[in-house]
Structures are given as C-alpha cells and as structure tokens.
C-alpha cells in the first residue's frame, strides 16, 4: 500500500517552501495547472504527439489523413501528426501543382486533424512558392512547417521571413538536421524562438561524410552503434532539451520489420532522449506509440505522486518512504503528459487536468 506524507523540514533547518502561496493558486482563486507550477517558462513549450507520419504521394496523403481521423476516434485524441511532403513527394517539374494539392488537403482536413507540411529547402527554386501556397492558403489549419536541409540559423531566418510574407508568421518551424555542419550548430538553431522541434536526417547525414561512414550505419541497428551517428543524435537531443524544444528521431527504413521498428523506437526513447519519431509507413505508427508510452505501472505511480503533490500545494512529500519535491514532480508530470499523448487511459485522480472541455484542475478541496 502506498503511503504519502507531507515531508517535514529537519530540526533546526529553515521551513520547506510552501507552493500554495506562490505557485499553487491562480488569479481566479483556484489551483494552478501543474504545467504552470512545475514547468514555469517551459510550460509554453510544445507538447507534440510522439509520432510524426510522413506521406507525399497523393493517394497516401489522403489515406494518412483518413487513418489519423480513425485513430483519433479510437483513442479520443489525435495521437500522431501527419506531415504532407513536398520535398520528396513532389514530381520534378510539377512542384507548384503538388504544393497546391498539399494546401487543399490541409485546408479541408477534419477539424481535429493535426497536419503539417514539409517544404523544399530554402535554396531550392520551389521553396518560395511552397511557402506562399501552402502557408498562405492553409496556414490557419497547419500545425507546423517542416524545413529540410537546415545548415544554420540563417536558413531559419529566411524561412521565417517567407512565412511572414505569406501572413503565416505564427506557424512553428520544425527543422531537419542533416549534415555535420548543422549538427555543430544545433544549439544555435534550437535557440531560435520559431523553432519547435529538431529532427535528425540519418540518410543525408551519412551521405554527407563521403563514404567515411558505412552503409550499415543507416540500418535500424547500425544507427545506434556508429560513433559519429550516435554523437549526432545525442547533440540534437541535447540541443532540444537545452532550449525546451522537441527532439524527433529519424525514420526506420525497414518498414516491414516490426521487431526492428519497435527496438529502434524503444532505444530512441529510453537511451537517446528523443520524445518523438518519424513514421513513413502506417504500420509503424502503433509500434512508435507503444515504444514511447510509459508502462501502466509507471502511470499509476506518477498519478499518485502528482495527486499527492497537488494536495500538499506542491510542497515536498514522502511517498513510500522516498522524498519527492518539484524536481521529481516535473519528471512524473511529463510522464503523464507522454501517457496522454500516446492514448493511454489516465487514472481519475489526474484525468481532469487533461480534459479539454472542463477547467484543467481536479475538483478537490484545499487541505
């Protein structure tokens, strides 16, 4: 049986901080949301679905949006993003027509859809029209623009100006880091306010080394062992966490090998610090959700700790003989956010904080 007690300061020490007065009450007199209390400025950071599904062929883009709607109904929330692809999806010479199709699909997507678009790189002749068409016509429906081949923050600034010209300056940018130089500048790129997420482009990164990295480093297993690839992944994840952005892991190209997919997703989430991952085939979506989701036991423990912390106005507590304070509360709250984003059912003690149609606080009397 779990035992929760409010921790007392050691004899002779200063009183432990009381969260209720400074952090636990909002301006309306009710309790503040845990994100406000525990994350502070980080609360404004994006909480994105753990899976970002890419499709570029017209039929596959439509099927991706249909699948998203079906799984949203199944889980009661949108559990993956759909990113419609211009860079690899547009036929050469027909980029403008493809951009128009992407804009139309995004504009006409279901109300609960989460849809982004990957445009061409900033130095590609189709870039300006991609942004003008897609962001200009569907910016009010898009969740993000994915910008590939980013080499420095100058590329981000160029994309920012293009979005502003399209009256879509509000759209977040998710950027692809695909070269050694870009990895070197990852912290500077992640620091830009418009950047929401950094993704690792494995294949281009390996190719950028002129044969110095073997092809095996592009496989589902080899990408976790080659030192240069491992270093790049860790730099990108670290840059994101330093600036409150979302690190998104690269694709697994062996899309018919579900065991390889599950193993890669699990390592990305548990060893490399990634909180999001690309999918390029519908069969990869559920394994990614499963790999990035907390276990049910972890969810139960986190729920009890967060509920008890809220009852204590976020002062330290003792839970099963272990001291917890805001440092561990942050961890357990973010675990619950990840559980919610992967479609897991949350215990009643914390569920109201995630309900979209009611105030985001449990109805409890203050102690």
KENU-321472 format. One line per 10 residues: number of its first residue (from 1); for each residue x, y, z of C-alpha. Coordinates in Angstrom, 2 decimals. Each point is the difference from the previous one (the first is absolute). Layout:
<nodes>
NUM = X,Y,Z; ...
</nodes>
This chain:
<nodes>
1 = 0.00,0.00,0.00; 1.35,3.41,-0.95; 0.53,2.42,2.86; 0.15,3.73,-0.65; 1.00,2.55,2.62; 0.84,3.64,-0.20; 3.73,0.22,0.69; 1.15,2.02,2.99; 3.23,2.02,0.09; 2.85,-1.38,2.13
11 = 0.22,1.44,3.49; 1.74,3.36,0.04; -0.28,0.53,-3.77; -1.97,2.64,-1.83; -3.57,-0.85,-0.86; -0.57,-1.87,-3.23; -1.44,2.21,-2.76; -3.75,0.14,-0.11; -1.26,-0.19,-3.59; -3.56,1.14,0.66
21 = 0.64,3.68,0.50; 2.46,0.62,-2.79; -0.86,-2.63,-2.57; -3.03,-2.07,0.92; -2.82,2.54,-0.40; -0.97,1.77,-3.20; -1.42,3.50,-0.33; -3.54,-1.32,0.12; 0.55,-1.55,3.41; 0.21,-3.62,-1.19
31 = 2.99,-2.22,-0.32; 2.46,0.62,-2.77; 0.51,-2.67,-2.61; 2.99,-2.30,0.68; 1.67,1.20,-3.21; 0.07,3.53,1.38; 1.22,-1.09,3.41; 2.63,-2.51,-1.06; 1.27,1.12,-3.38; -0.08,3.78,0.30
41 = 1.20,1.52,-3.27; 0.25,-3.52,-1.43; -3.79,-0.23,0.23; -0.13,2.08,-3.17; 2.06,-2.63,-1.82; -1.77,-2.30,-2.39; -1.32,-3.36,1.06; -0.16,-1.88,-3.28; -1.33,-3.45,-0.90; 2.80,-2.57,0.22
51 = -0.46,-1.09,-3.61; 0.38,2.14,-3.13; -1.24,-1.88,-3.07; 1.33,1.05,-3.43; -1.67,-0.56,-3.35; 0.48,1.65,-3.38; -1.84,-1.92,-2.71; -3.55,1.35,-0.48; -1.78,-3.26,0.87; 2.19,-0.58,3.04
61 = -0.50,3.53,1.29; -3.77,-0.50,-0.13; 0.23,-3.42,1.67; 2.23,1.45,2.73; -2.59,2.62,0.86; -2.74,-2.64,0.01; 2.05,-2.20,2.32; 0.66,2.94,2.30; -3.75,0.66,0.27; -0.69,-3.67,0.73
71 = 2.64,-0.22,2.72; -1.13,3.30,1.51; -3.44,-1.52,0.41; 1.52,-3.18,1.43; 2.22,1.73,2.58; -2.14,3.06,0.70; 2.92,2.26,-0.93; 2.27,0.57,-2.98; 2.96,-2.28,0.68; 2.15,0.74,-3.06
81 = 0.70,2.88,-2.34; -0.24,-0.28,-3.77; 2.67,1.90,-1.92; -0.80,0.35,-3.69; 3.23,-0.11,-1.97; 1.09,2.29,-2.82; 3.75,-0.59,0.12; -0.12,-3.71,-0.86; -3.66,-0.18,-1.04; -0.14,2.55,-2.81
91 = 0.84,-1.26,-3.53; 2.85,1.95,-1.59; -1.48,2.80,-2.09; -3.40,-0.30,1.66; 0.86,1.58,3.36; -2.59,2.78,-0.24; -2.88,-2.38,-0.62; 1.13,-2.21,2.88; 0.16,2.99,2.35; -3.54,0.95,-1.02
101 = -1.18,-3.55,0.79; 1.71,0.07,3.41; -1.66,3.33,0.79; -3.42,-1.35,-1.00; 0.38,-3.19,2.04; 1.09,1.93,3.08; -2.73,2.59,-0.42; -2.72,-2.64,-0.35; 1.23,-2.39,2.71; -2.27,-1.03,2.86
111 = -0.42,2.60,2.76; 2.03,-2.05,2.51; 2.79,-0.75,-2.48; 3.60,0.91,0.71; 1.61,0.67,-3.38; 3.37,1.45,-0.92; 1.91,0.34,-3.25; 3.61,-0.60,-0.99; 1.06,2.59,-2.54; 3.11,0.03,-2.17
121 = 3.29,1.32,1.43; 0.48,3.77,0.04; 2.46,-0.16,-2.92; -2.34,-2.02,-2.23; -1.82,1.84,-2.81; -3.36,-1.30,1.28; 0.44,1.20,3.59; -1.58,3.44,-0.34; -3.06,-1.32,-1.80; -0.38,-2.89,2.46
131 = -0.23,2.40,2.92; -2.15,2.56,-1.82; -2.47,-2.66,-1.12; -0.14,-2.34,2.97; 0.44,2.43,2.88; -1.88,2.74,-1.85; -3.05,-2.11,-0.76; -0.05,-2.43,2.92; 2.02,1.69,2.73; -3.06,0.15,2.24
141 = -0.26,-3.81,-0.06; 3.66,-1.00,0.12; 1.73,-1.01,3.22; 3.53,0.54,-1.37; 2.29,0.39,-2.97; 2.84,-2.49,-0.29; 3.15,1.58,-1.43; 2.57,-2.44,-1.40; 3.75,0.38,-0.59; 0.45,2.71,2.64
151 = 3.69,0.88,0.27; -0.13,3.00,2.33; -2.35,2.39,1.73; 0.18,2.17,-3.14; -2.15,-2.60,-1.77; -2.53,0.21,2.83; -0.10,3.79,-0.29; -0.54,-0.25,-3.76; -2.92,-2.36,0.55; -1.38,2.27,2.72
161 = -0.06,2.92,-2.44; -1.73,-2.13,-2.63; -2.69,-0.95,2.49; -0.50,3.63,0.92; -0.45,0.90,-3.67; -2.67,-2.69,-0.17; -1.76,1.48,3.08; 0.85,-3.20,1.88; 2.70,1.23,2.35; -1.71,-1.83,2.86
171 = 0.83,-3.44,-1.40; 2.68,-1.95,1.90; 2.96,-1.36,-1.91; 1.22,-3.54,0.40; 3.44,-0.39,-1.52; 2.04,-2.87,-1.37; 3.63,-0.29,1.06; 1.73,-1.98,-2.75; 3.70,0.90,-0.18; 3.07,0.18,2.28
181 = -0.05,3.81,-0.19; -3.65,0.11,1.03; 0.68,-2.30,2.95; 2.80,2.37,1.05; -2.54,2.88,0.02; -2.89,-1.95,1.53; -0.08,2.01,3.24; -0.13,3.31,-1.87; -2.75,-1.29,-2.31; -2.05,-1.37,2.90
191 = 0.23,3.35,1.79; -1.97,1.84,-2.70; -3.47,0.85,1.39; -1.89,-1.24,-3.06; 1.65,-3.43,0.07; -2.20,-2.57,1.70; 1.85,-3.23,-0.69; 3.22,-1.39,-1.46; -0.03,-3.22,-2.03; 3.00,-2.11,-0.92
201 = 0.40,-0.82,-3.71; 1.94,-3.25,0.19; 0.43,-0.84,-3.68; 1.18,3.45,-1.05; 2.28,0.21,3.02; 1.73,-3.26,-0.90; 0.24,1.00,-3.68; 1.56,3.33,0.98; 3.11,-1.81,1.25; 1.23,-1.03,-3.44
211 = 0.05,-3.71,0.69; 1.76,0.30,3.36; -3.05,-1.48,1.74; -1.05,-3.47,-1.23; -3.46,-0.67,-1.40; -0.70,-2.24,2.99; -0.31,3.17,2.11; -3.26,0.73,-1.81; -1.64,-3.22,1.20; -2.32,-0.27,2.98
221 = 2.75,-1.55,2.13; 3.13,1.60,-1.46; -1.22,3.54,0.61; 0.23,-0.62,3.74; 3.61,-1.17,-0.04; 2.08,2.09,-2.42; 1.76,2.67,2.10; -0.58,2.93,-2.37; -3.71,-0.78,-0.37; -0.39,-0.51,3.75
231 = 1.76,3.29,0.68; -2.27,1.86,-2.43; -3.14,-1.45,1.56; 1.11,0.94,3.49; 0.98,3.54,-1.03; -3.42,0.57,-1.56; -1.87,-1.39,3.00; 2.12,2.06,2.39; -0.52,3.20,-2.02; -3.74,-0.51,0.09
241 = -0.17,-0.65,3.72; 2.24,3.01,0.68; -2.49,2.30,-1.71; -3.34,-1.67,0.78; -0.46,-1.40,-3.51; -1.09,-3.47,-1.15; 2.65,-2.46,-1.29; -1.44,-2.16,-2.78; 1.75,-3.23,-0.97; 0.67,-1.10,-3.56
251 = -1.82,-2.60,-2.05; 0.52,-3.73,-0.05; 0.04,-0.96,-3.66; -0.60,-3.73,0.62; -3.71,0.75,0.22; -1.10,-3.65,-0.27; 2.15,-1.08,2.97; -2.13,0.85,3.02; 2.48,-1.49,2.48; 2.74,2.31,-1.33
261 = -2.42,2.92,0.11; -0.96,-0.70,3.62; 3.61,-0.44,1.07; 1.14,3.23,-1.67; -2.88,2.01,1.43; 0.63,-1.37,3.48; 3.70,0.90,-0.13; -0.76,3.47,-1.35; -2.40,0.64,2.88; 1.85,-1.66,2.87
271 = 3.67,0.43,-0.83; 0.33,3.01,-2.31; -2.42,2.51,1.51; -2.43,0.28,-2.93; -3.66,0.75,0.63; -1.28,-0.28,-3.57; 0.73,-2.17,-3.05; -0.69,-0.05,-3.71; -2.19,-2.59,-1.67; 0.05,-0.66,-3.76
281 = -2.46,-2.90,-0.09; -3.36,-0.36,1.76; 1.15,-3.26,1.61; 2.70,1.93,1.90; -2.38,2.30,1.86; -1.23,-2.37,2.70; 3.46,-1.39,0.82; 1.21,3.59,0.49; -2.92,0.77,2.29; 0.71,-3.15,1.97
291 = 3.73,0.65,0.29; -0.38,3.60,1.16; -2.85,-0.68,2.43; 0.70,-0.44,3.72; -0.94,-3.32,1.58; -3.30,-0.23,1.85; 1.86,-0.50,3.28; 1.98,3.19,-0.61; -3.22,1.87,-0.79; -1.60,-1.16,3.24
301 = 3.00,1.06,2.10; 0.28,3.36,-1.76; -3.72,0.67,0.51; 0.19,-0.69,3.72; 3.05,2.21,0.45; -1.42,2.92,-1.98; -3.40,-0.21,1.72; 1.69,-0.06,3.41; 2.27,2.89,-0.98; -2.99,2.08,-1.03
311 = -1.69,-0.76,3.32; 3.18,1.24,1.72; 0.03,3.19,-2.09; 3.15,-1.31,-1.70; 2.03,-0.08,3.21; 2.28,-3.05,0.44; -1.69,-3.29,0.89; 1.08,-3.47,1.07; -1.34,-2.74,-2.28; 0.71,-3.60,0.99
321 = 2.93,1.19,2.08; 1.58,2.12,-2.74; 0.18,3.79,0.04; -1.47,1.78,-3.02; 0.07,3.70,-0.84; -0.44,2.13,-3.11; 2.96,-1.55,-1.77; -1.61,-3.44,0.05; -3.49,1.47,-0.42; 1.12,1.43,-3.35
331 = 1.16,-3.42,-1.11; -3.24,-1.73,0.98; -2.17,2.73,-1.50; 1.80,-0.27,-3.32; -0.42,-3.77,0.16; -3.75,0.55,0.30; 0.04,2.39,-2.95; 1.76,-2.66,-2.06; -2.56,-2.59,1.09; -2.80,2.30,-1.12
341 = 1.65,0.73,-3.34; 0.34,-3.73,-0.72; -3.68,-0.69,0.66; 0.38,-1.63,3.40; -2.90,0.10,2.46; 0.86,2.15,2.99; -1.21,-0.63,3.56; -2.90,2.09,1.26; 2.24,1.89,2.42; 1.80,1.78,-2.85
351 = -2.38,-0.41,-2.93; -1.76,3.38,0.44; 3.27,1.83,-0.67; -0.06,-1.45,-3.52; -3.70,0.42,-0.78; -0.44,2.60,-2.77; -3.58,0.94,0.83; 0.36,0.77,3.71; 2.28,2.24,2.03; 3.41,-1.72,0.18
361 = 0.00,-0.62,3.78; -1.42,-2.82,2.12; -2.93,0.99,2.17; 1.48,-0.50,3.45; -0.20,1.98,3.16; 3.20,1.73,1.05; 1.60,-1.72,3.00
</nodes>
